[in-house]
Amino acid sequence: MEIIFDQSLVEAHRRRALRQGDQKATFLLDIVGQELADRVSVVERQFDKAMELHGYTGITARCLAETGKVGTVERVETDRAFGSADAPVTIAPLERIPAEPDSLNLLVSPLSLHLTNDTPGVFIQARRVLKPDGLFLAAIPGSGTLQELREALLAAEAELTGGASPRVIPFADVRDIGALLQRAGFALPVADAETYTVRYDSLFDLIRDLRAMGMNNPLASRNRKPMPKRFFLKAAEIYAERFSDPDGRVRATFSIIYVSGWAPHESQQKPLKPGSAKQRLSDALGAREHKLKDRGDDA
């Protein structure tokens, strides 16, 4: 397995962000928590036992409880500091789901799966811990996220040093995430993306927010040499030139992929087998059929 993310650094960033306690920087988790809860609320069933995976603030667990559709919600975190006496957490690494097979009705992951080295393995674990007809929901930052920051940093480094190193993590495409759902054996898999545009006074305000979110660069292949101040000044200049609005504020894109998949159950709808139709589509539509020429036929 390729090691993309330095997990010890991921944890260090998350704990430092927790100590800082910047409530304004949790806006993405607030949005995602409400969106995931809204998706649960429209499902016509109850979920007796649910688990929130590495939700950081616990906002998703609270939003789930408010739907009235969920019984108990167990929170899983990498450190007890993310919980409290009133809201205890179960401790587990980022890539392990601490649940027995067929034990959960609902599993929810808000903004943590983009930092796993073995994401396919986590999806497979998610499928195993769900009871038949159990639901898996996740919100995962996808391709397009922080594209402006990536471009500005690469351009600044190339201009100042003649080279470039990765400073923004890679994000998966929505089709790749959908393929992971299918590969893990989920029924009725769905993956869709929502794009959120956030405006800042400058690149420095964006970086401050990212640090407060615990989203500093955790790449194992990162350049460990500190960059001089002029690098960030040049990056801020490029950012403002390419991605500012008429009022001078700059844009930052966050593309969130929302995924859902069900543990297979005999009650779920299944596609018909090829050739099993009892009526031709042309008959149902009242249309005439025309034989098409093969690609090699003369016109």
C-alpha positions as CSV (number, residue, x, y, z in Angstrom):
1,M,0.0,0.0,0.0
2,E,1.4,3.4,-1.0
3,I,1.8,5.8,1.9
4,I,0.4,9.1,0.8
5,F,-0.4,10.7,4.1
6,D,1.8,10.9,7.2
7,Q,-0.8,9.8,9.8
8,S,1.2,11.1,12.7
9,L,1.2,14.5,11.1
10,V,-2.5,14.3,10.4
11,E,-3.1,13.7,14.1
12,A,-0.8,16.5,15.2
13,H,-2.6,19.0,13.0
14,R,-6.0,17.9,14.2
15,R,-5.0,18.1,17.9
16,R,-3.4,21.5,17.4
17,A,-6.6,22.8,15.7
18,L,-8.6,21.5,18.6
19,R,-6.4,23.4,21.1
20,Q,-6.8,26.6,19.1
21,G,-10.6,26.2,19.2
22,D,-11.5,28.6,16.4
23,Q,-15.3,28.1,16.2
24,K,-15.6,30.0,13.0
25,A,-13.3,27.6,11.2
26,T,-15.7,24.7,11.6
27,F,-18.1,26.0,9.0
28,L,-17.5,23.1,6.5
29,L,-18.3,20.6,9.2
30,D,-21.4,22.5,10.1
31,I,-22.6,22.5,6.5
32,V,-21.7,18.8,6.0
33,G,-23.3,17.7,9.3
34,Q,-26.6,19.3,8.4
35,E,-26.5,17.9,4.8
36,L,-25.9,14.4,6.0
37,A,-28.6,14.7,8.6
38,D,-31.0,16.0,5.9
39,R,-30.3,12.9,3.8
40,V,-31.1,10.7,6.8
41,S,-34.3,12.5,7.6
42,V,-35.9,11.8,4.2
43,V,-35.3,8.0,4.5
44,E,-38.5,6.3,5.6
45,R,-37.0,4.1,8.4
46,Q,-35.4,4.3,11.8
47,F,-31.7,3.6,12.5
48,D,-31.4,2.2,16.0
49,K,-27.6,2.1,16.2
50,A,-25.4,4.6,14.4
51,M,-21.7,5.6,14.4
52,E,-20.0,8.8,13.5
53,L,-16.4,8.3,12.2
54,H,-13.9,11.0,13.1
55,G,-16.3,14.0,12.9
56,Y,-13.9,16.1,15.0
57,T,-16.5,18.4,16.6
58,G,-19.4,15.9,16.9
59,I,-21.7,18.3,15.0
60,T,-22.8,15.5,12.6
61,A,-23.7,13.2,15.5
62,R,-25.8,16.0,17.1
63,C,-27.5,16.8,13.8
64,L,-28.3,13.1,13.3
65,A,-29.9,12.9,16.8
66,E,-32.1,15.9,16.0
67,T,-33.7,14.1,13.0
68,G,-35.6,11.8,15.3
69,K,-34.6,8.9,12.9
70,V,-31.6,7.8,14.9
71,G,-31.3,6.0,18.2
72,T,-27.9,5.9,19.7
73,V,-24.9,7.5,18.0
74,E,-21.4,6.4,18.9
75,R,-18.6,8.8,18.1
76,V,-15.2,7.5,17.1
77,E,-12.1,9.7,17.3
78,T,-8.4,9.2,17.4
79,D,-8.0,11.0,20.8
80,R,-10.2,11.4,23.9
81,A,-9.6,15.1,23.7
82,F,-12.2,15.3,20.9
83,G,-14.9,14.1,23.3
84,S,-15.9,15.1,26.8
85,A,-17.5,13.7,30.0
86,D,-20.9,14.4,28.5
87,A,-20.0,13.2,25.0
88,P,-17.5,10.3,25.3
89,V,-15.7,8.9,22.3
90,T,-14.4,5.5,21.2
91,I,-10.7,5.6,20.3
92,A,-9.6,4.1,17.0
93,P,-7.1,5.0,14.2
94,L,-8.3,7.0,11.2
95,E,-8.4,3.8,9.0
96,R,-10.1,1.4,11.4
97,I,-13.8,1.1,12.1
98,P,-14.2,-0.3,15.7
99,A,-17.4,-2.2,15.3
100,E,-18.3,-5.9,14.9
101,P,-19.6,-7.2,11.6
102,D,-23.3,-6.7,11.0
103,S,-23.6,-4.5,14.1
104,L,-24.6,-1.0,12.8
105,N,-27.7,0.4,11.1
106,L,-26.0,3.6,10.1
107,L,-22.4,4.6,9.6
108,V,-21.5,8.3,8.8
109,S,-18.1,9.7,7.9
110,P,-17.9,13.6,7.7
111,L,-14.7,14.9,6.1
112,S,-12.1,12.4,7.1
113,L,-11.9,9.7,4.4
114,H,-9.8,12.0,2.2
115,L,-6.9,11.5,4.6
116,T,-6.8,7.7,4.6
117,N,-4.0,5.8,2.8
118,D,-6.2,2.7,2.4
119,T,-9.5,4.2,1.4
120,P,-10.7,1.1,-0.4
121,G,-10.0,-0.9,2.8
122,V,-12.1,1.5,4.9
123,F,-15.0,1.3,2.4
124,I,-14.8,-2.5,2.7
125,Q,-14.8,-2.3,6.5
126,A,-17.8,0.0,6.3
127,R,-19.7,-2.6,4.3
128,R,-18.9,-5.3,6.8
129,V,-19.9,-3.5,10.0
130,L,-23.4,-2.7,8.6
131,K,-26.4,-4.9,9.2
132,P,-28.3,-6.0,6.1
133,D,-30.1,-2.9,4.8
134,G,-27.8,-0.7,6.8
135,L,-26.8,2.7,5.4
136,F,-23.3,4.2,4.8
137,L,-23.1,8.0,4.3
138,A,-19.9,10.0,3.8
139,A,-18.8,13.5,2.9
140,I,-15.4,13.6,1.2
141,P,-13.6,16.6,-0.2
142,G,-13.2,15.9,-3.9
143,S,-11.3,17.1,-7.0
144,G,-11.6,20.9,-7.4
145,T,-11.2,21.5,-3.7
146,L,-8.6,24.3,-3.1
147,Q,-7.8,24.4,-6.8
148,E,-7.0,28.1,-6.6
149,L,-4.6,27.6,-3.7
150,R,-2.9,24.7,-5.5
151,E,-2.4,26.8,-8.7
152,A,-1.1,29.8,-6.8
153,L,1.4,27.9,-4.7
154,L,2.8,25.9,-7.7
155,A,3.1,29.1,-9.8
156,A,4.9,30.9,-7.0
157,E,7.4,28.1,-6.3
158,A,8.1,27.6,-10.0
159,E,8.8,31.3,-10.5
160,L,11.1,31.6,-7.5
161,T,12.9,28.3,-7.6
162,G,12.3,26.8,-11.0
163,G,10.6,23.7,-9.5
164,A,7.6,22.7,-7.5
165,S,6.6,20.3,-4.8
166,P,3.1,19.1,-3.6
167,R,1.7,21.5,-1.1
168,V,-2.1,20.7,-1.5
169,I,-3.2,17.1,-1.1
170,P,-4.7,15.2,-4.0
171,F,-8.5,14.9,-4.0
172,A,-10.5,12.0,-5.5
173,D,-12.9,12.4,-8.5
174,V,-16.6,11.6,-7.9
175,R,-16.4,8.7,-10.3
176,D,-13.5,7.1,-8.4
177,I,-15.5,7.4,-5.1
178,G,-18.5,5.9,-6.8
179,A,-16.3,3.0,-8.0
180,L,-15.1,2.4,-4.5
181,L,-18.7,2.0,-3.3
182,Q,-19.3,-0.6,-6.0
183,R,-16.0,-2.4,-5.3
184,A,-16.8,-2.7,-1.6
185,G,-20.1,-4.4,-2.4
186,F,-22.6,-1.7,-1.5
187,A,-26.1,-1.9,-3.0
188,L,-27.8,1.2,-4.6
189,P,-24.5,3.3,-4.6
190,V,-24.8,7.0,-5.2
191,A,-22.1,9.7,-5.4
192,D,-22.8,13.3,-6.1
193,A,-20.9,16.5,-5.5
194,E,-21.7,20.0,-4.1
195,T,-19.4,22.9,-4.6
196,Y,-19.1,25.7,-2.0
197,T,-17.3,28.9,-2.7
198,V,-15.9,30.8,0.2
199,R,-14.4,34.3,0.0
200,Y,-11.5,35.7,1.9
201,D,-9.6,39.0,2.2
202,S,-6.4,37.3,1.1
203,L,-4.6,34.0,0.7
204,F,-3.3,34.4,4.3
205,D,-6.8,34.4,5.7
206,L,-7.5,31.2,3.8
207,I,-4.3,29.5,5.2
208,R,-5.2,30.6,8.7
209,D,-8.6,28.9,8.3
210,L,-7.1,25.7,6.9
211,R,-4.7,25.5,9.9
212,A,-7.6,26.1,12.3
213,M,-9.4,23.2,10.5
214,G,-6.3,20.9,11.0
215,M,-5.9,20.8,7.2
216,N,-2.2,21.7,7.0
217,N,-0.2,19.7,4.4
218,P,0.2,16.1,5.7
219,L,1.7,14.6,2.6
220,A,4.5,12.1,3.3
221,S,6.3,13.4,0.2
222,R,6.0,17.1,1.3
223,N,9.0,19.4,1.1
224,R,10.2,19.7,4.6
225,K,12.3,22.8,3.9
226,P,10.7,25.9,5.3
227,M,9.8,28.4,2.5
228,P,10.9,32.0,2.8
229,K,8.4,34.8,3.4
230,R,8.8,36.0,-0.2
231,F,7.3,32.7,-1.4
232,F,4.0,33.3,0.4
233,L,4.0,37.0,-0.7
234,K,4.4,35.9,-4.3
235,A,1.7,33.2,-3.9
236,A,-0.7,35.8,-2.4
237,E,0.0,38.1,-5.3
238,I,-0.7,35.4,-7.9
239,Y,-3.8,34.3,-6.0
240,A,-5.2,37.9,-6.0
241,E,-4.4,38.3,-9.7
242,R,-6.1,35.1,-10.8
243,F,-8.9,34.5,-8.3
244,S,-10.2,37.8,-6.9
245,D,-13.6,39.4,-7.3
246,P,-14.2,43.1,-8.2
247,D,-14.3,44.0,-4.5
248,G,-10.7,42.6,-4.1
249,R,-11.7,39.5,-2.1
250,V,-10.4,36.1,-3.2
251,R,-12.3,32.9,-3.8
252,A,-11.6,29.4,-2.4
253,T,-13.5,26.3,-3.7
254,F,-14.5,23.3,-1.6
255,S,-16.1,20.5,-3.6
256,I,-17.7,17.9,-1.3
257,I,-18.6,14.5,-2.6
258,Y,-21.6,13.0,-0.8
259,V,-21.8,9.2,-1.0
260,S,-24.4,6.7,0.1
261,G,-24.6,2.9,-0.1
262,W,-26.6,0.2,1.5
263,A,-25.6,-3.1,2.8
264,P,-27.3,-5.6,0.5
265,H,-30.7,-7.0,1.6
266,E,-33.3,-9.1,-0.2
267,S,-36.0,-6.4,0.1
268,Q,-34.0,-3.9,-2.0
269,Q,-34.7,-3.2,-5.6
270,K,-32.6,-5.1,-8.1
271,P,-32.0,-4.5,-11.8
272,L,-33.6,-6.9,-14.3
273,K,-31.4,-9.5,-15.9
274,P,-30.5,-8.7,-19.6
275,G,-33.1,-10.2,-21.9
276,S,-35.7,-10.6,-19.2
277,A,-38.0,-7.8,-20.5
278,K,-41.5,-9.0,-21.5
279,Q,-42.2,-6.0,-23.9
280,R,-40.1,-4.2,-26.4
281,L,-39.3,-0.5,-25.7
282,S,-40.5,0.5,-29.2
283,D,-43.9,-1.1,-28.5
284,A,-44.2,0.7,-25.2
285,L,-43.4,4.1,-26.9
286,G,-45.4,3.4,-30.0
287,A,-42.4,4.0,-32.2
288,R,-41.1,2.3,-35.4
289,E,-37.8,0.5,-35.3
290,H,-35.1,1.3,-37.9
291,K,-32.1,-1.0,-38.5
292,L,-28.9,1.0,-38.3
293,K,-26.0,0.5,-40.7
294,D,-22.8,-0.9,-39.2
295,R,-19.9,1.5,-38.9
296,G,-18.2,-0.2,-41.8
297,D,-21.2,-0.1,-44.2
298,D,-21.3,2.3,-47.1
299,A,-23.4,5.4,-46.6
